[in-house]
């Protein structure tokens, strides 16, 4: 039984404390249009989404990379629900650490070429 608990814990990705994230890391994560698309989809859904439910123009392995970059930058949280890796926007925490930044990104995403 201890092995099962350890296995479950290992499947939970580590999330950085939002207060240790540097602005440079966030900006580097948000420079990529695929990652901005993920953030927009999570915001619009207003609920957590499985990785495969977000329509992305990249391979599954590349999408995994993008989700990891967003998690490491503190923008999303990830967890498993059965076999699905779920993703949620850390909007409230992020707003506390970087007031207005996420909202500005979301407002201006419709003006991108």
C-alpha positions as CSV (number, residue, x, y, z in Angstrom):
1,X,0.0,0.0,0.0
2,X,2.9,2.4,0.7
3,X,4.1,1.8,-2.8
4,X,0.7,2.9,-4.2
5,X,0.8,6.1,-2.3
6,X,4.3,6.9,-3.4
7,X,3.4,6.2,-7.0
8,X,0.5,8.6,-6.8
9,X,2.6,11.3,-5.2
10,X,5.2,10.9,-8.0
11,X,2.6,11.6,-10.6
12,X,1.7,15.0,-9.1
13,X,3.8,17.6,-10.9
14,X,5.7,20.1,-8.7
15,X,4.4,23.6,-8.8
16,X,6.6,26.6,-7.9
17,X,5.6,29.0,-5.1
18,X,4.1,31.9,-7.1
19,X,6.2,34.3,-5.0
20,X,9.5,32.8,-6.2
21,X,8.7,33.2,-9.9
22,X,10.7,35.9,-11.7
23,X,9.0,38.3,-14.1
24,X,11.6,37.3,-16.8
25,X,10.6,33.7,-16.6
26,X,6.9,34.6,-17.0
27,X,7.6,36.8,-20.0
28,X,9.7,34.1,-21.6
29,X,6.9,31.6,-21.1
30,X,4.3,34.0,-22.6
31,X,6.3,35.0,-25.7
32,X,5.3,31.8,-27.5
33,X,1.9,32.0,-29.3
34,X,1.1,28.3,-28.5
35,X,1.5,29.0,-24.8
36,X,-0.7,32.1,-25.0
37,X,-3.3,30.0,-26.8
38,X,-3.3,27.5,-23.9
39,X,-3.7,30.4,-21.4
40,X,-6.5,31.8,-23.4
41,X,-8.3,28.4,-23.7
42,X,-8.0,27.9,-19.9
43,X,-9.3,31.3,-19.2
44,X,-12.2,31.0,-21.6
45,X,-13.2,27.6,-20.3
46,X,-13.4,28.8,-16.7
47,X,-12.7,25.3,-15.6
48,X,-9.8,22.9,-15.7
49,X,-9.1,21.2,-19.0
50,X,-7.3,18.0,-19.9
51,X,-4.2,18.5,-22.1
52,X,-5.8,16.8,-25.2
53,X,-8.9,18.9,-25.1
54,X,-7.2,22.1,-26.1
55,X,-6.8,22.4,-29.9
56,X,-3.1,23.1,-30.6
57,X,-1.2,23.2,-33.9
58,X,1.7,21.1,-32.5
59,X,2.5,17.4,-31.8
60,X,1.6,15.9,-28.4
61,X,5.2,15.9,-27.2
62,X,5.6,19.6,-28.2
63,X,2.3,20.4,-26.4
64,X,3.7,18.6,-23.3
65,X,6.7,20.9,-23.4
66,X,4.5,24.0,-23.6
67,X,2.4,22.9,-20.7
68,X,5.6,22.2,-18.6
69,X,6.9,25.7,-19.4
70,X,3.7,27.3,-18.3
71,X,3.6,25.2,-15.1
72,X,7.3,26.0,-14.3
73,X,6.5,29.7,-14.8
74,X,3.7,29.5,-12.3
75,X,0.9,30.2,-14.8
76,X,-0.9,26.9,-14.6
77,X,-1.4,24.1,-12.1
78,X,-1.5,20.4,-13.2
79,X,-2.9,17.3,-11.6
80,X,-4.2,13.9,-12.6
81,X,-7.9,12.9,-12.8
82,X,-7.7,9.2,-13.7
83,X,-5.4,9.0,-16.6
84,X,-5.9,12.6,-17.8
85,X,-3.5,15.4,-16.9
86,X,-5.7,18.3,-16.0
87,X,-4.7,22.0,-16.3
88,X,-6.0,25.0,-14.5
89,X,-5.1,28.7,-14.7
90,X,-3.6,30.0,-11.4
91,X,-5.3,33.3,-12.1
92,X,-5.9,34.5,-8.5
93,X,-2.4,33.6,-7.3
94,X,-0.9,35.1,-10.4
95,X,-2.8,38.3,-10.1
96,X,-1.5,38.7,-6.5
97,X,2.1,38.3,-7.7
98,X,1.9,40.1,-11.0
99,X,-1.1,42.5,-10.8
100,X,-2.7,43.2,-14.2
101,X,-0.2,41.2,-16.3
102,X,-2.5,38.2,-17.1
103,X,-5.5,40.4,-17.7
104,X,-3.4,42.6,-20.1
105,X,-2.4,39.5,-22.0
106,X,-5.9,38.3,-22.3
107,X,-7.3,41.6,-23.4
108,X,-4.7,42.0,-26.2
109,X,-4.7,38.4,-27.5
110,X,-7.4,39.3,-30.0
111,X,-5.2,41.9,-31.6
112,X,-2.4,39.5,-32.5
113,X,-1.7,38.9,-36.2
